[in-house]
Amino acid sequence: MQHKKFEAWIFDEDEFEAQDEKVLRQHLQECDQCYALKKTWPKVETFLITTPQVMPAPGFVNRWQERLESQRKQRERRQTVTLLAVSSGGAGVAFALFAFALLLHYQLFPQNVQENVAQVVDWMLFLDVAGEILLNLARTLPTAIPFPVWMGFFALTGAGGILWLKSFRKLAGIFAQYQGFARWA
Amino acid sequence: MYITQTETNPEECDWIQQVRRGEDAAFTPLVERYQNAVYHLCYRMLGTSTEAEDAAQETFIRAYNAIDRYDTERKFSTWLLSIATNYCIDQLRKRRLFTLSFDDMPFFDLADNGPGPEGTMILDERQRQVRQLLRSLSETDRAAVVLRYWYDYSYDEIAEVLDLTNSAIKSRLHRARLALAEAWNDQDGQPQPLPAHGMPYATQKV
């Protein structure tokens, strides 16, 4: 602990009073380790402080702008891919439901197949309540809603999805153009 | 060493507000102003100019993306350097996982600092010696030493950057100085003197 106090004085970390100098000098005569530190440390400190700053290669700002732009494009690409994946997935699910409803509507499934499908869905989801709801929907919806209404519903949903996708892409393009202009103008 | 600047510059506050309003171009003067400080910190932490360039670029990207979270009561430079420091510490920890020391890699890519071939060789040798010295320190201790000796940061400022207490910084710097003195004695030969026109750049404290 005592040793640490002298090291702190050598490093100029602690307040160093005039009378402390005599104490330090006396300690240095007795302690080889602190004496060596006292001789070495000022050289190390001077060496660190006088070593020149290292500069980046010219054009750092331009490289940064390019990198930012590239990351932005990557993010936009990722968003587009995600959007397409979600849209395709949604369309796939809608188509599957539509096909399922169609098959149910025209009684194309044998009775035992309908029951098996219901059982498999129930088993796979491990959600009794959700399974029950789906089963009820599967039994009631196709017969409760007339087929033309189904057709209209899916046609409208599909058209809305396409319209949404197109406007999103157009707006994203306009926004990107504006950003590109405003950013580095 | 850097000229003292104690608080966020009003001009910088304006730029930050502009960036927050969506005027991205206002971030460019901030990059211009701090590129040297951030790059130098990354270089001292990571030891190669390639990694320093990458880390400095990434620091500005992160700062740009997080500008809405920047607290204007804090000094911008301290916030920026804390992003750079934490990124470099993460990189060093990842590097340690692969057990590949940067001192095993060749260094041919120092930025041109101005002096002629002989001066450049001496500067390269000095930079190598500094790397050797800093290599003896842990990531956080290295950051504390760099901020103390090249950025003239007070213990409080270093504590803010590294998110540690003042006494922890004092203790870390004490340990780091002992390690540096030991590494100095272990180094072969004396450090190279600076070439006549290779004196430290006139710089500003950030």
Interface residues (C-beta under 8 A of the other chain):
Chain A: K4 E7 A8 F11 E13 A36 L37 T40 W41 K43 V44 E45 F47 L48 I49 T50 T51 P52 Q53 V54 M55 P56 A57 F60 V61 R63 W64 Q65 R67 L68 Q71 Q179 A182 R183 W184 A185
Chain B: M1 G22 E23 D24 A25 T28 V31 E32 Q35 N36 Y39 H40 Y43 R44 S49 A52 E53 A56 Q57 F60 I61 Y64 L110 A111 D112 N113 L123 R126 Q127 Q129 V130 L133 V145 Y149 W150 K170 L173 H174 R177 L178 L180 A181 W184 N185 P191 L194 G198 M199 P200 Y201 T203
